[in-house]
């Protein structure tokens, strides 16, 4: 499923790309030739993984911090918000881990440069005129 980038992959697409999937004994192993791409144990009734499909390729990420994953899933929630959810046992947590710097969060915190304010008063009336340019006006008769 290309739209879901985390934890859900299409076995059919992997098979077409030449990957071998092995399920058994509560374990899943993904290989391509002699290269081990990913392996995981069964969790409840699912095989959970951190494999990401990236434009005609497969990149496996085995050691993604759990807090970073939940930070992204919950619309870039703050570290304090993640701690509150973890304390209330709503999400699993990694004790004592801090969030890695997130590019999207940094871009969102940047501010545009404000316009400079001019405090110069003009000497004569109509030396400076402000107008709102909009198109033709239509008069509605009631």
C-alpha positions as CSV (number, residue, x, y, z in Angstrom):
1,X,0.0,0.0,0.0
2,X,2.0,3.0,-1.2
3,X,0.0,5.6,0.7
4,X,0.7,4.0,4.1
5,X,4.4,4.5,4.6
6,X,4.8,2.8,7.9
7,X,4.1,-0.8,9.1
8,X,2.0,-2.0,6.2
9,X,3.5,-3.5,3.0
10,X,2.2,-5.4,0.1
11,X,3.7,-8.9,-0.1
12,X,2.6,-9.1,-3.7
13,X,4.7,-6.0,-4.7
14,X,7.7,-7.4,-2.8
15,X,7.3,-10.7,-4.6
16,X,7.2,-8.9,-8.0
17,X,10.4,-6.9,-7.0
18,X,12.3,-10.2,-6.3
19,X,12.1,-10.3,-2.5
20,X,11.5,-13.6,-0.7
21,X,9.1,-13.7,2.3
22,X,9.4,-16.5,4.9
23,X,6.7,-16.8,7.6
24,X,6.9,-19.5,10.2
25,X,7.4,-20.3,13.9
26,X,6.1,-16.8,14.8
27,X,8.8,-15.1,12.7
28,X,8.9,-13.2,9.4
29,X,12.0,-12.8,7.3
30,X,12.4,-10.7,4.2
31,X,15.4,-11.4,2.0
32,X,16.7,-10.6,-1.5
33,X,19.2,-13.1,-2.6
34,X,21.7,-13.4,0.2
35,X,20.8,-10.0,1.7
36,X,18.7,-10.0,4.8
37,X,16.4,-6.9,4.5
38,X,14.2,-7.3,7.5
39,X,13.1,-9.8,10.1
40,X,10.5,-9.5,12.9
41,X,8.7,-11.7,15.4
42,X,4.9,-12.0,15.5
43,X,3.2,-9.5,17.8
44,X,-0.3,-10.7,18.8
45,X,-1.7,-11.7,15.4
46,X,0.5,-9.4,13.2
47,X,4.0,-9.2,12.0
48,X,5.0,-5.6,12.8
49,X,8.0,-4.0,11.0
50,X,9.7,-0.7,10.2
51,X,10.1,-1.2,6.5
52,X,9.5,1.8,4.3
53,X,8.9,1.7,0.5
54,X,10.6,4.6,-1.2
55,X,10.2,5.1,-4.9
56,X,11.0,1.8,-6.6
57,X,13.2,0.6,-3.8
58,X,12.9,-0.8,-0.3
59,X,14.7,0.6,2.7
60,X,14.5,-1.3,5.9
61,X,14.8,0.6,9.2
62,X,15.2,-1.8,12.1
63,X,16.0,0.6,15.0
64,X,13.6,3.5,14.6
65,X,13.0,5.0,18.0
66,X,9.5,4.3,19.1
67,X,9.0,7.9,20.3
68,X,9.9,9.3,16.8
69,X,7.4,6.9,15.2
70,X,4.6,8.1,17.4
71,X,5.7,11.7,17.0
72,X,5.1,11.3,13.2
73,X,1.9,9.3,13.6
74,X,0.3,11.8,15.9
75,X,0.8,14.8,13.6
76,X,4.2,15.8,15.1
77,X,3.0,15.9,18.7
78,X,5.4,17.5,21.2
79,X,7.7,15.4,23.5
80,X,5.6,16.5,26.5
81,X,2.4,15.3,24.8
82,X,4.0,11.9,24.0
83,X,5.1,11.6,27.7
84,X,1.6,12.2,28.9
85,X,0.1,9.6,26.5
86,X,2.8,7.1,27.5
87,X,2.2,7.8,31.2
88,X,-1.5,7.0,30.7
89,X,-0.6,3.8,28.8
90,X,-2.2,5.0,25.6
91,X,1.0,4.4,23.5
92,X,4.0,2.2,24.1
93,X,7.1,4.1,25.2
94,X,10.9,4.0,25.2
95,X,11.9,5.2,28.7
96,X,14.3,8.1,28.8
97,X,14.5,8.6,25.0
98,X,14.3,12.1,23.5
99,X,12.9,13.1,20.1
100,X,15.3,13.5,17.3
101,X,15.1,16.9,15.5
102,X,12.3,16.8,13.0
103,X,12.7,18.9,9.8
104,X,8.9,19.5,9.5
105,X,8.7,20.7,13.1
106,X,11.7,23.1,12.5
107,X,10.1,24.5,9.3
108,X,6.8,25.0,11.1
109,X,8.5,27.0,13.9
110,X,10.2,29.4,11.5
111,X,8.5,32.8,11.1
112,X,8.4,35.1,8.1
113,X,10.2,38.4,8.3
114,X,7.7,41.1,9.3
115,X,7.1,44.1,7.2
116,X,8.9,47.2,8.2
117,X,6.7,49.9,9.7
118,X,7.0,53.4,8.4
119,X,6.1,56.1,10.9
120,X,6.9,59.1,8.5
121,X,3.9,61.4,8.3
122,X,3.4,63.2,5.0
123,X,3.3,67.0,4.9
124,X,0.3,67.4,2.6
125,X,-3.0,65.7,2.2
126,X,-3.0,62.9,-0.5
127,X,0.8,62.7,-0.6
128,X,0.3,59.0,0.3
129,X,-2.8,57.2,-0.6
130,X,-3.7,53.6,0.4
131,X,-6.3,51.8,-1.7
132,X,-7.7,48.4,-1.9
133,X,-7.5,47.2,-5.5
134,X,-10.3,44.8,-6.3
135,X,-12.2,44.7,-9.6
136,X,-15.5,46.1,-10.7
137,X,-18.0,46.6,-8.0
138,X,-21.6,45.5,-8.4
139,X,-24.4,47.4,-6.8
140,X,-27.2,45.3,-5.5
141,X,-30.6,47.1,-5.3
142,X,-32.9,45.9,-2.6
